[in-house]
Structure formats: structure tokens, C-alpha cells
Amino acid sequence: MHHGRGFAITRFTNICRTLSVILLASVVMCFSLQQAAGQLQLEAGVASTANERRVSELNISITAFEPGVPSDPLLYRGLQVFPRIRAVEALLLPFRLREILVETNEWGAVRVLPGPDVAAELLVSGAIVRSDGEALELQVRAIDASGRVWLDQAYVSAVTSSNGQSGVESGRSGYQELFDSIAEDLHMARALHDDKALADIVQVSSLRYAYELAPSVFGGYLGSAPDGTFIIQRLPADDDPMFERIERIRQVEYLVIDTVDERFQALNAEIESIYDLWREYRRQVAQYQNDEATRRQAARSDAPRGSYEAIQTLYDNYRWARSEEQLRESRAEAFDNEVGPTVMAMELRVAELEDWLEQQYAEWRNILAEIFYLETGLEE
Amino acid sequence: MLRWPSLLILCWLLAACSQQPTLDNAVRSDDNAMPADLSGSWERDYWRGDDVNRTLDRWFRQLARSTPDQRLPGYPSLDNPGALISPQSVALILALARLADVITRLRTFTISQSEHEISVERDQDFDMLCEFYDGVAQGATTDYGAEICGWDGDQFVSRLVLPDGLLVSHRFTIAPDSENLHVATTVSSSATGLSFTLSRFYTKFEPYPSQFDCIDTFSRNRVCTMGEDSR
């Protein structure tokens, strides 16, 4: 009887667990189906699932760029790096790249993510090496789901307007050539892969995503090549229910990202015009500094050494340099004052998205583990 | 020709007059507390402090008095500085004095002080900035010179090192009542060893409170709203 009571409790617990899992799973699946349908409307003209697109149209995930701010405050002051403005650029520039890639009509969905997506079909990351109004230098890396590096190189662009004249221009056109080069290099890198290789990348991406959610179920599907890249060992059946669930979960995640992405774009539009002014200001300052340095080099004081005119020139040169530096800092502060609330809102939304995804992942993992347990009797 | 003892005296005099800051201990003390609080708005006290002409006059008199036996033939006047140093040196000391006078003409300035930074904001001139991170004092540096700063006891010292051995240093000493500030500004030429110091005194004042809350923005410049008290 002792055994029977324990068995009854276990059985009751299992029933409750089964019911709750079925309920949760139904909610997730129902939600995901509705949202997936909605996504197709939202993403009209942009194929997002492997079945609806050409094999060459890989989905691209672009992560927010590394702002490239030295940790030492004294160092970044010397380099004229303004951390808050770099934070804006780190969020803005991936969207510029995204726009260019979308316009090529050569890729699947192109998304900007707050953090790295290891299972992305093609993950593009970047770091700002230099951005001072005169030039933009990015270190860009693209790696596919199997772990192959498509490109890893620096891109430099001197900021000029389309007609070669100075003046306020759209930030987009200012960096057009740089982002065009990245798009072109991605295009060239893809041309090195045949359809089979590209299809494999899509499958590896799905399997890596599945492995992230249900490691014990999908642990044996991928292996490692000697060069460290992922290779497919075997594939799930076409009607594998667990794999189908995971695919649907992924669509839900994409939907959330796309919704947040739209909000980001609205915020970017707010910041962009101010950022263009800032960039133009920095460009003018850099130009002025160059002109001033040249002028000073050419016209050093002819006053006799030790005369008042000579020592006044020495002092005035320093005063001019420091005053210019302070002016730049005050303008940076003014820029920060203006965009600060918007940037904070963006950062908050990024944090919310990350929290949401983290919670959802944990929930999805639990549900999948429960389903797996119910279907197989094996613990995850 | 000057003899060695006279040279030594001359050097001591020059050193004493120059009040060169000692920056060996430019590293702040370990407890992260600033030795003194200089923050506030400061207004020049014209009743006190040096007059540049009188200071120059005193400087030359002292120099002359210190080595009366070194006057050269043809320079009978006791007060004639030309008896002791070359015309070039005289021109230089006058130039140093003039620059010291120009630099210290400001009527008011504001000192902001935090745990990691001291900033002296001056009209018509650059802000002197001294940052303290990891216990090390760090001033600004440009292609045209560098600022070295730090605490010398409870005196804050900022020294600007410029090309051709030109140095401009400011030594800030706050009175025990915290309402008065003494600033000794020394302009010197390390190449010649000549220097000139001017003392200025300042009293603390409370700026008239504005009825507006203002903020600098990039695209709209300064934006002000009515302050809380005015509504």
C-alpha cells in the first residue's frame, strides 16, 4: 500500500504535468501559428523561411556593432571618442547596413539583433574602429551557421557628399560606398558557395537553433569537421514533431525581433537627422583643424625668441587647441542631451527584448523538455 | 663677471621669486579624498594682490640690492636692472610679466570639483582640467603643450608646459574660512631660469540664481524653461 500511495501521487503529478505542458504547448503553438501568419504579412516581399525562398537567399542577422570605446576614460578623451555618441552609432550603423542589404533583394530577412545569434544562417558583426566625422572605419566579420568566415576585414570611408561638396548630407549617403562595399563582398563570398553548400548552411542553422533549445534531442545531428566547422551528421525526419515545434518557436522569435526592429527604426529616424548634424559638425572641425595646422606650420611667429609676441604665440596656440577641444566636448554634451532620452529608450527596449527572449527561451526549453519526456520517457 | 657666490645667490633669488610648484607628489593621496575643496564661484579682490608694475619694480630692486657689488661700470643707478642681467633677459622678464598679467586679468572664474576631477572654468581662456583616476593626476595634452597638475599638500597646482621651455603655473591656496582663495601665477622660462610671479586674491560669491532651467542641445542650441520656483 505504501508503494501504491506513492505511485498514485506520482501518477497524479504526471497527469497534472501533462495537462499543464499540453496547455502551455497549445498556447505557444497557437500563438506561433497566428504570429507566423502575421509575419508573412509584415515581411511582405521578404522571404524568411527556408521553404519560401531561393536557397541563395540566406537570412542575415546583424548584431549591434561594438562601439570601440577604450575602457580608460583618459584614453578616449585623447582619441576624441564620445561614448554616448558611439553607443548611438553602434545601433545606427547596423540599420544602415541592413537597409543596403534589403535593397539588393538578394537575401532573405535581414534583421538587426541586440546580441549575437549563434544559430544565424549568416551572422554579420562589426566594430567601430574610427568615426570622427572625417572618416568611418569599421571592422566587419561575417560568419555562416556552419562556422565558416565569409569575410573579416576593415572598411574605411572618407565622408563626402554625393556631389563631392561639403555640407549637411544624409548619413546614409555619407556612408553609402562603405556599406555598398560590404554588400558587394558578401555577394562575392556567397558566389563561392554552390546551392548544396547554401542549403546545408540553412539546415545547420536550424539544427543549431534546435540544439540550443533541446540539446539532448538534437545533440547527435551535428558534428565537427577538422577545421572546427559544423557538419551535418544526420537530419530529422520531415515530420519530426519536435523539430516542427522548434521551427515554429523560431518564427515567433523572428516575429518579436521584427516588431522590436520596427520600433528601433522609428527611433532611428528621430536620431538620424541630429546625428547627421553632429557628423557634419565633426567633419567641419576636422577640416578646420587641418587648415589651421597647415596655416600655423606655414606662418610660424617671426617674433624674436623671448619677446612678448613669441611667448604670447606659444600660449595662444595652446589656448586655441584646448578651446577647440572644449568646444567639441560641449557640442558632444549638447548632442548627448538631445539624443540621450531616445538612446535610453532604445537601450531600455533592447534590455526588454533580451529579458523577454531569455524568459521565453527558458520557458520554451522547459516545455520542450517536458514534451520530450512525455513522448520518450527519457529525462532531458 | 659674476663670481660663484653671487651666482648662487642670484639663482636662489630667482628660484624664490618663481615659486615653482613642486609636482613630485602630483599623485593624490590614497584615501581618494581631495586635500581641499576649492569649488565655487570666485571673484577678484582688487584690494589685495600684486600690481604688475610694482611687482616688476620690486623684483628689479631686490635683484639689484642682492648683488650691489656686481654693478658694471657705466651703470651707476642702484635700481638699474641692466646692471645685473643682459638686455635680452630684461626683455624676457618684461615679456613674462606681461603674459602673467594678461593671463590673470580675469574678474571671475568657477571651480568645479568632484571625486575625480577639478575644472577651473575661465572666461576668455581655456578651462584648466585635472583628472584623478587610479590615484594619478592627469592634465590635458595637445600638440602645442601639456598640463601637469596635482596636489602639493593642500595646494592645487596646475602647470602648463609649452615649447621653448615656457612654463605657466598656477598655485591655488584656499583660506581656512573657505571664503578666500589665493592664486599665485608664475610664468617662467626654463631655458634662462627667469620667472615672474603674480599673486591674486579672490573671494567666493553666490551667482544670482536664474529663473530658467537651461540645457544645451545640438540642433536648437540653448533651450530654457521656466524653473520650478518661477512657475
Interface residues (C-beta under 8 A of the other chain):
Chain A: D72 P73 L74 G78 S273 I274 L277 W278 Y281 A293 R305 G306 S307 Y308 A310 I311 Q312 L314 Y315 N317 Y318 R319 W320 A321 R322 S323 E325 Q326 S330 R331 E333 A334 F335 N337 E338 V339
Chain B: Q88 A91 L92 L94 A95 L96 R98 L99 V102 I103 D125 F126 D127 E131 Y133 Q138 A140 T141 T142 D143 Y144 G145 L160 L162 P163 D164 L166 V168 V187 S189 T192 I215 D216 T217 F218 S219 R220 N221
